[in-house]
Amino acid sequence: MSDASDATGVRDGLTDVAGLRVGHAEVPGPGALSGTTVVLAPEGGAVAAVDVRGGGPGTRETDAL
């Protein structure tokens, strides 16, 4: 059995996964409450899933997963 702390990386986040690229952008300015996060998998793809509890996802393309 391994301890959960054994599996953490430098930042303990998605960017610790080899080959995975993560980016974020937001609309600047007052009243602009909008942004996006993009996760690009390495060549060959990845498995994706979503779990939305108590509300709707902030996307129109969740069914594509």
Sequence and secondary structure as in RCSB ss.txt:
>XXXX:A:sequence
MSDASDATGVRDGLTDVAGLRVGHAEVPGPGALSGTTVVLAPEGGAVAAVDVRGGGPGTRETDAL
>XXXX:A:secstr
   GGGG  SSSSGGGSTT EEEEEE  STT   EEEEEE  TT         SS  S S GGG 
